[in-house]
Amino acid sequence: MVCVFLAALTAGTATGSWQAEGTPWLASPAGSSGPGTGGGNEDGPGQEDDGRLSGDPAAAIADGEPPDGDAALLVSRSGDRWAAAYTAEEFEELQLSLEGGYVGTGIALHRTPQGAIEISRVRSGSPAARAGVRAGDELLRIDGEPVDGVPVTEAVGRLRGSDRPGGAEAGSTVRVALQRDGEEWETELQRAVLSTEPVTVDRAAEGTTLIRLDAFTEGSADLVRAAVENAPPDDSLLLDLRGNSGGLVTEAAAVASVFLDGGLVATYDVYGEQQALYAEPGGHATRPLVVLVDAGTMSSAELLTGALQDRNRAVVVGRPTFGKGTVQMPIEQPDGSVAELTVGHYATPSGTVVREGEGIVPDVVVQVGEDTVQRGRDVLDALGSGG
């Protein structure tokens, strides 16, 4: 079984327990030795998760004997707030999402501290964007069915149509009821095939290359490396991890290898057994680097941020990150469903465990309403002048 770090949140994404309907949480491919990072959780920020499981299921798994039953039953009995259950079809779809394509509407969801399901992000050019859906809209109903009390994972499944046998096809429709500024409205969205574009590059200003990394999908580290190598040789770098809800932790370690000349990236434990992730030597370790973060920076994105911060490789600018440092493991059930349960924590190179509600505190905290990219450029200017 593959060990995964769940990517967070108050969010639900691309399949199963997802961060964003358009950005799959992405477990490591079955059989790989490294952990992946995974998707969301229907619970909003709350009490600190100590990573332990409660009850007999946890003891059985620790002894290597998963209890019989389906994933939903196991999760319901676990007492684990980060647990997630997937049908066999959902888990297969999640694995296929690693290839970079999916059918959806372009909506990312999360649960607010007040318990509502809210749209956290709308993908540009997606069906939702064309229909006028905006981040901050509250989701009330999907195809006439209320989502009050519904897990975020289930709401995401309904939006994508993955709750249907065989899943929904491109061109199928879903009707959503939303609320904005106290006004309720409805719209019909036509699902489309959307491709993941985890890395975008922009010359933010003369002398600065901005690399935005939205998710750690397969190959994203290669795209980051290419972006760095194709940037003008004298450019400083802004690595934008805002809103990055996680992904493959192996890709996060590979991105660290782009900026580090070897060394420790993170440690993690599985039922107390310690493991470590290391960067490959030969990275671009001298270019001035600023990492941009916010409350949407989660899981493996926090792992990467912590590594670059602790290793004094980058200045971190923005708002405190979400705080998702627990390790989950997928357990296949006799009926083919998959349960993911917490088995440990990961820590940054300095030994700091990323705690929920705390996250990683930036070196330079940006105030609400302040331009984070501009602040990052200001920091790079100071680094370049030796200030």
Stockholm file with secondary structure:
# STOCKHOLM 1.0

chainA/1-387         MVCVFLAALTAGTATGSWQAEGTPWLASPAGSSGPGTGGGNEDGPGQEDDGRLSGDPAAAIADGEPPDGDAALLVSRSGDRWAAAYTAEEFEELQLSLEGGYVGTGIALHRTPQGAIEISRVRSGSPAARAGVRAGDELLRIDGEPVDGVPVTEAVGRLRGSDRPGGAEAGSTVRVALQRDGEEWETELQRAVLSTEPVTVDRAAEGTTLIRLDAFTEGSADLVRAAVENAPPDDSLLLDLRGNSGGLVTEAAAVASVFLDGGLVATYDVYGEQQALYAEPGGHATRPLVVLVDAGTMSSAELLTGALQDRNRAVVVGRPTFGKGTVQMPIEQPDGSVAELTVGHYATPSGTVVREGEGIVPDVVVQVGEDTVQRGRDVLDALGSGG
#=GR chainA/1-387 SS CCCEEECCSSEECTTTTCBBTTBCCCCCCTTCSSCEEECCCSSCSCSCCCCCCCSHHHHHHHTTCCCSSCHHHHHHHHCCTTCEEECHHHHHHHHHGGGSEEEECSEEEEECTTSCEEEEEECTTSHHHHTTCCTTCEEEEETTEECTTCCHHHHHHHHHTTTSTTCCCTTCEEEEEEEETTEEEEEEEECEEEECCCEEEEEEETTEEEEEECCBCTTHHHHHHHHHHHSCTTCEEEEECTTCCCBCHHHHHHHHHHHSSSEEEEEEEETTEEEEEEECSCCCCSSCEEEEECTTCCTHHHHHHHHHHHTTCCEEEESCCCCCCEEEEEEECTTSCEEEEEEEEEECTTSCBCCTTTCCCCSEECCTTSCHHHHHHHHHHHHHHTC
#=GC SS_cons         CCCEEECCSSEECTTTTCBBTTBCCCCCCTTCSSCEEECCCSSCSCSCCCCCCCSHHHHHHHTTCCCSSCHHHHHHHHCCTTCEEECHHHHHHHHHGGGSEEEECSEEEEECTTSCEEEEEECTTSHHHHTTCCTTCEEEEETTEECTTCCHHHHHHHHHTTTSTTCCCTTCEEEEEEEETTEEEEEEEECEEEECCCEEEEEEETTEEEEEECCBCTTHHHHHHHHHHHSCTTCEEEEECTTCCCBCHHHHHHHHHHHSSSEEEEEEEETTEEEEEEECSCCCCSSCEEEEECTTCCTHHHHHHHHHHHTTCCEEEESCCCCCCEEEEEEECTTSCEEEEEEEEEECTTSCBCCTTTCCCCSEECCTTSCHHHHHHHHHHHHHHTC
//
